[in-house]
Amino acid sequence: MTFESLKIKIDEGIKAIFKLFYIVEILALSMLGFITGLLFYIYNRKRIAEFGLYLFLGYSKTDIVKKVSLETLFTILSSLIFAVPVSILINYLVYIFIFAPYGEKSLLIDLNIMFLNLPLVAIVFLSSVITIIMNVSNLDLKNVMETK
């Protein structure tokens, strides 16, 4: 076995390990998005009285879903606007204090990781909208007034 053939086998093994890491990351992100959607469900269940008030004021169920979906989208986008610079700052500080003293190189922004995280935004938004629709579709003004 030559050095080149050994190097090729090692490179193939490393690529396989990275593919496995990507699969695990995608599964973890999907679960995170689903769990976040369930948290939105719990949060929006507490807003049933507010939704009932909107119905009383003449909003249709579609209008309520649109309004709450836009609120959710705004929350997600504002979180991204805050989180991306903070994560870059933390990455930079870790590089400065941990990796740089030993001469290691680090990427400040890994575009592959960022693109892998973009579906998380879509999963969170879609699961949130689905839970909003579930909450609002079962909404009955009479039941809301009786429980409050």
C-alpha positions as CSV (number, residue, x, y, z in Angstrom):
1,M,0.0,0.0,0.0
2,T,1.5,3.3,-1.1
3,F,1.3,6.6,0.7
4,E,-1.0,8.0,-2.0
5,S,-3.5,5.1,-1.8
6,L,-3.5,5.4,2.0
7,K,-4.1,9.2,1.7
8,I,-7.0,8.6,-0.7
9,K,-8.6,6.1,1.7
10,I,-8.2,8.5,4.6
11,D,-9.8,11.3,2.6
12,E,-12.7,9.1,1.7
13,G,-13.2,8.1,5.3
14,I,-13.2,11.8,6.4
15,K,-15.7,12.7,3.7
16,A,-18.0,9.9,4.9
17,I,-17.7,11.1,8.5
18,F,-18.6,14.7,7.4
19,K,-21.6,13.3,5.5
20,L,-22.7,11.6,8.6
21,F,-22.3,14.8,10.6
22,Y,-24.4,16.7,8.0
23,I,-27.2,14.1,8.3
24,V,-27.1,14.3,12.1
25,E,-27.1,18.1,11.9
26,I,-30.1,18.1,9.5
27,L,-32.0,15.7,11.8
28,A,-31.2,17.9,14.9
29,L,-32.2,21.1,13.1
30,S,-35.5,19.5,12.0
31,M,-36.3,18.4,15.6
32,L,-35.4,21.8,16.8
33,G,-37.7,23.4,14.3
34,F,-40.5,21.0,15.2
35,I,-40.1,21.6,19.0
36,T,-40.0,25.4,18.4
37,G,-43.3,25.1,16.5
38,L,-44.8,23.2,19.4
39,L,-43.7,26.0,21.8
40,F,-45.5,28.4,19.5
41,Y,-48.6,26.2,19.8
42,I,-48.4,26.5,23.6
43,Y,-47.8,30.2,23.5
44,N,-50.7,30.8,21.1
45,R,-53.0,28.6,23.2
46,K,-52.6,31.3,25.9
47,R,-53.7,33.9,23.3
48,I,-57.1,32.4,22.7
49,A,-58.8,35.3,24.5
50,E,-57.0,37.8,22.3
51,F,-58.1,35.8,19.2
52,G,-61.6,35.8,20.5
53,L,-61.5,39.6,20.9
54,Y,-60.3,39.9,17.3
55,L,-63.3,37.8,16.2
56,F,-65.6,40.0,18.3
57,L,-64.1,43.1,16.6
58,G,-64.9,41.6,13.2
59,Y,-61.7,40.1,12.1
60,S,-62.1,36.9,10.1
61,K,-60.1,33.8,11.0
62,T,-58.0,34.3,7.9
63,D,-57.1,37.8,9.1
64,I,-56.1,36.5,12.5
65,V,-53.9,33.8,11.0
66,K,-52.3,36.4,8.7
67,K,-51.7,38.8,11.6
68,V,-50.2,36.2,13.9
69,S,-48.1,34.7,11.1
70,L,-46.6,38.1,10.3
71,E,-45.8,38.6,14.0
72,T,-44.1,35.2,13.9
73,L,-42.2,36.0,10.8
74,F,-41.1,39.4,12.2
75,T,-39.9,37.6,15.4
76,I,-37.9,35.1,13.4
77,L,-36.3,37.7,11.2
78,S,-35.4,40.0,14.1
79,S,-33.9,37.0,15.9
80,L,-31.8,36.3,12.8
81,I,-30.7,39.9,12.6
82,F,-29.5,39.7,16.2
83,A,-28.2,36.1,16.2
84,V,-25.9,36.2,13.2
85,P,-23.6,39.1,14.3
86,V,-23.6,37.7,17.9
87,S,-22.5,34.2,16.6
88,I,-19.8,35.8,14.4
89,L,-18.6,37.7,17.4
90,I,-18.5,34.6,19.7
91,N,-16.7,32.7,16.9
92,Y,-14.1,35.4,16.6
93,L,-13.6,35.5,20.4
94,V,-13.2,31.8,20.5
95,Y,-10.7,32.0,17.7
96,I,-8.7,34.8,19.4
97,F,-8.5,33.2,22.8
98,I,-8.4,29.5,22.1
99,F,-7.2,28.7,18.5
100,A,-4.9,31.6,17.6
101,P,-2.4,31.1,20.5
102,Y,-1.7,27.6,19.1
103,G,-1.4,28.8,15.5
104,E,-4.7,27.2,14.4
105,K,-6.7,28.7,11.6
106,S,-10.4,29.2,11.8
107,L,-13.1,30.4,9.4
108,L,-15.1,33.2,10.8
109,I,-18.1,32.4,8.6
110,D,-18.7,28.9,7.3
111,L,-21.2,29.3,4.5
112,N,-22.0,25.6,4.4
113,I,-23.2,25.7,8.0
114,M,-25.2,28.9,7.4
115,F,-26.9,27.4,4.4
116,L,-27.7,24.3,6.4
117,N,-29.3,26.5,9.1
118,L,-31.6,28.3,6.6
119,P,-34.1,25.4,6.4
120,L,-34.4,25.7,10.2
121,V,-36.0,29.2,9.7
122,A,-38.5,27.7,7.2
123,I,-39.3,24.7,9.5
124,V,-39.8,27.0,12.5
125,F,-42.0,29.4,10.4
126,L,-44.1,26.6,8.8
127,S,-44.6,24.7,12.1
128,S,-45.6,27.9,13.8
129,V,-48.1,28.8,11.1
130,I,-49.6,25.3,11.2
131,T,-50.0,25.6,15.0
132,I,-51.6,29.1,14.5
133,I,-54.0,27.7,12.0
134,M,-54.8,24.8,14.4
135,N,-55.5,27.3,17.2
136,V,-57.6,29.7,15.2
137,S,-59.6,27.1,13.2
138,N,-61.1,25.7,16.3
139,L,-61.9,29.1,17.7
140,D,-65.5,29.8,18.6
141,L,-66.4,33.2,20.0
142,K,-69.1,31.7,22.2
143,N,-66.7,29.2,23.8
144,V,-64.0,31.9,24.3
145,M,-66.5,34.1,26.1
146,E,-67.7,31.3,28.3
147,T,-64.2,30.3,29.4
148,K,-63.1,33.9,30.2
